[in-house]
Amino acid sequence: MKKFKETHEEHMNYFRGLITGVATGAIASGIFAIFLFAYMSIDSTLMQGIIENEPMGRYLNPYIAAFMVALEGLFSGLLFTFIIINYVDTDDVNDPQGESN
């Protein structure tokens, strides 16, 4: 977000910052979920260890496990962005358009 402010003349709208942070978290967790899916598909001992040691492990497969990681990453990114964006100096809300004074 700091780089975004530098490239946009020190202006950052609150909602633009929120969208930027959530999108960054979604992309990062999606990439990690794809990697995790590929790794669990190749290394079956990892998936078997998860199935044997987790309480709900018998219901898991590489698809479900990767999806759960992606979903958790998405919501973690959302929560982290929501907390951090309140400490970043953002622009004020724009005046409503179409109203005459």
DOFIVEX-273006 format. One record per residue (C-alpha): residue number from 1; residue in three letters; chain; x, y, z. Coordinates in steps of 0.05 Angstrom, whole numbers, m for minus. Layout:
BEGIN
 mido marlum doke     c1     c2     c3
  NUM    ALA    A      X      Y      Z
...
***
This chain:
BEGIN
 mido marlum doke     c1     c2     c3
    1    MET    A      0      0      0
    2    LYS    A     59     45     12
    3    LYS    A     83     35    m59
    4    PHE    A     12     48    m84
    5    LYS    A     11    116    m49
    6    GLU    A     79    134    m78
    7    THR    A     56    119   m149
    8    HIS    A    m11    155   m142
    9    GLU    A     14    223   m117
   10    GLU    A      4    208    m43
   11    HIS    A    m71    196    m52
   12    MET    A   m105    133    m29
   13    ASN    A   m179    123    m25
   14    TYR    A   m201     79     34
   15    PHE    A   m239     30    m10
   16    ARG    A   m184     26    m63
   17    GLY    A   m134      9     m8
   18    LEU    A   m182    m44     20
   19    ILE    A   m191    m75    m49
   20    THR    A   m115    m74    m61
   21    GLY    A   m101   m110      4
   22    VAL    A   m155   m162     m4
   23    ALA    A   m135   m176    m76
   24    THR    A    m62   m184    m55
   25    GLY    A    m82   m234     m1
   26    ALA    A   m128   m272    m49
   27    ILE    A    m75   m278   m103
   28    ALA    A    m22   m300    m53
   29    SER    A    m66   m352    m19
   30    GLY    A    m90   m377    m87
   31    ILE    A    m18   m388   m111
   32    PHE    A     m1   m423    m46
   33    ALA    A    m63   m467    m51
   34    ILE    A    m44   m488   m122
   35    PHE    A     26   m505    m98
   36    LEU    A     m2   m544    m38
   37    PHE    A    m50   m582    m83
   38    ALA    A      6   m601   m131
   39    TYR    A     52   m622    m73
   40    MET    A     m2   m664    m39
   41    SER    A    m19   m697   m105
   42    ILE    A     55   m715   m118
   43    ASP    A     74   m734    m46
   44    SER    A     18   m780    m23
   45    THR    A     52   m791     45
   46    LEU    A     36   m719     65
   47    MET    A    m37   m728     48
   48    GLN    A    m39   m795     83
   49    GLY    A     m7   m765    145
   50    ILE    A    m60   m711    146
   51    ILE    A   m116   m762    138
   52    GLU    A    m90   m805    195
   53    ASN    A    m74   m749    245
   54    GLU    A   m131   m700    236
   55    PRO    A   m200   m710    268
   56    MET    A   m236   m697    202
   57    GLY    A   m179   m724    161
   58    ARG    A   m219   m782    131
   59    TYR    A   m262   m731     94
   60    LEU    A   m203   m695     63
   61    ASN    A   m170   m701     m5
   62    PRO    A   m120   m655    m39
   63    TYR    A   m177   m614    m71
   64    ILE    A   m212   m600     m5
   65    ALA    A   m148   m587     34
   66    ALA    A   m122   m537    m18
   67    PHE    A   m190   m503    m21
   68    MET    A   m191   m496     55
   69    VAL    A   m122   m465     55
   70    ALA    A   m143   m416      0
   71    LEU    A   m206   m397     37
   72    GLU    A   m169   m387    103
   73    GLY    A   m117   m345     68
   74    LEU    A   m171   m302     35
   75    PHE    A   m206   m287    100
   76    SER    A   m140   m276    137
   77    GLY    A   m120   m226     84
   78    LEU    A   m188   m192     90
   79    LEU    A   m182   m186    166
   80    PHE    A   m110   m163    164
   81    THR    A   m125   m111    110
   82    PHE    A   m186    m85    148
   83    ILE    A   m144    m75    211
   84    ILE    A    m83    m44    176
   85    ILE    A   m122      2    130
   86    ASN    A   m148     39    191
   87    TYR    A    m77     58    209
   88    VAL    A    m59     82    139
   89    ASP    A    m72    155    123
   90    THR    A   m126    153     70
   91    ASP    A   m164    208     33
   92    ASP    A   m229    235     59
   93    VAL    A   m294    210     30
   94    ASN    A   m312    247    m35
   95    ASP    A   m370    296    m36
   96    PRO    A   m433    265    m65
   97    GLN    A   m442    281   m138
   98    GLY    A   m506    308   m167
   99    GLU    A   m525    350   m107
  100    SER    A   m525    425   m113
  101    ASN    A   m507    470    m54
***
